[in-house]
Amino acid sequence: MIAIAAVLAEIVLILVDRKRASTATEIEHLAYMAAGLGGCVAGWLVFGRPGSDWSDLFLPLFFGVIVASQAADAARGLSGKAWVGWATVCGAGVASSTWLLPDPLPFM
C-alpha cells in the first residue's frame, strides 16, 4: 500500500517535470540510482528483512532505482534545491522495499 502511493507520487512528479526541460547530467542520474538502491536496502533492513526470491526483486528494484531516480531528478528540477532530489530518491527507495512484504502495511 505504501509502495503504490509512492509510485503514484513519483509518476505525478515525473509527468509534471516532463513539461519542463530536465537539467540533470548522466553522473547525477547514476548517483540517484545508487542512492535509490541504498534506500531499497535500508528499507529492507528496517522492515525486518522480509524473505524474497530473485523473482520478487523486480518491483522494488524497478520502482526504487529507475523510477525513483527519475522522480528525484524531477523533484530537484521543480524545487530548484538539490536536497529535495536526494530526499525523494531515498524515501522512494525505502517505500519501494515494501513490495517485498507479505502484508500491505508494515509493522501491523
C-alpha positions in Angstrom: 0.0 0.0 0.0 2.8 2.4 0.8 4.7 1.4 -2.4 1.6 2.1 -4.5 1.2 5.5 -3.0 4.9 6.2 -3.5 4.7 5.1 -7.2 1.7 7.3 -7.9 3.5 10.3 -6.4 6.7 9.6 -8.4 4.7 9.3 -11.6 3.0 12.6 -11.0 6.4 14.3 -10.3 7.8 12.8 -13.5 4.9 13.9 -15.6 4.9 17.4 -14.2 8.6 17.7 -14.8 8.3 16.4 -18.4 6.5 19.7 -19.2 9.8 21.4 -18.4 13.3 20.6 -19.6 15.3 18.2 -17.5 18.7 19.5 -16.4 20.3 16.5 -14.7 23.6 15.1 -16.1 24.3 11.4 -16.5 26.5 11.4 -13.4 23.6 12.8 -11.3 21.3 10.0 -12.6 23.8 7.4 -11.7 24.2 8.9 -8.2 20.4 9.0 -7.8 20.3 5.3 -8.9 22.9 4.4 -6.3 21.0 6.3 -3.6 17.8 4.6 -4.6 19.4 1.2 -4.3 20.7 2.2 -0.9 17.2 3.2 0.1 15.9 -0.1 -1.0 18.4 -1.9 1.2 17.8 0.4 4.1 14.0 -0.2 3.8 14.6 -4.0 3.6 16.6 -3.8 6.8 14.1 -1.5 8.6 11.1 -3.7 7.6 12.6 -6.8 9.2 14.4 -8.3 6.2 11.4 -10.0 4.6 12.2 -13.1 2.7 12.4 -12.8 -1.0 13.3 -14.7 -4.2 15.0 -13.4 -7.2 11.6 -13.2 -8.9 10.4 -10.9 -6.1 13.1 -8.3 -6.7 11.8 -6.8 -10.0 9.2 -4.4 -8.5 11.4 -3.0 -5.7 14.4 -2.5 -7.9 12.4 -1.1 -10.8 10.5 1.4 -8.7 13.2 2.0 -6.1 16.0 2.6 -8.5 14.9 3.5 -12.0 11.6 5.3 -11.4 12.9 6.9 -8.1 15.9 8.3 -9.9 13.7 9.9 -12.5 11.4 11.3 -9.7 14.4 12.7 -7.9 15.5 14.5 -11.0 12.0 15.9 -11.4 11.8 17.0 -7.8 15.1 18.7 -7.9 14.2 20.4 -11.1 10.8 21.6 -9.9 12.1 22.8 -6.5 15.5 24.1 -7.5 17.1 22.6 -4.4 19.5 19.6 -4.5 18.5 18.1 -1.2 14.9 17.6 -2.4 16.1 15.2 -5.1 18.2 13.2 -2.6 15.3 13.1 -0.1 12.9 11.9 -2.9 15.1 9.1 -4.1 15.9 7.9 -0.6 12.3 8.0 0.5 11.2 6.3 -2.7 13.8 3.6 -2.3 12.6 2.8 1.3 9.0 2.9 0.2 9.6 0.5 -2.7 11.0 -2.1 -0.4 7.5 -2.6 1.0 6.8 -4.5 -2.3 8.5 -7.5 -0.5 6.2 -7.5 2.5 3.5 -10.2 2.7 1.1 -7.7 4.3 0.0 -4.3 2.8 1.3 -2.3 5.8 4.5 -2.8 7.7 4.6 -3.2 11.5 1.0 -4.4 11.7 
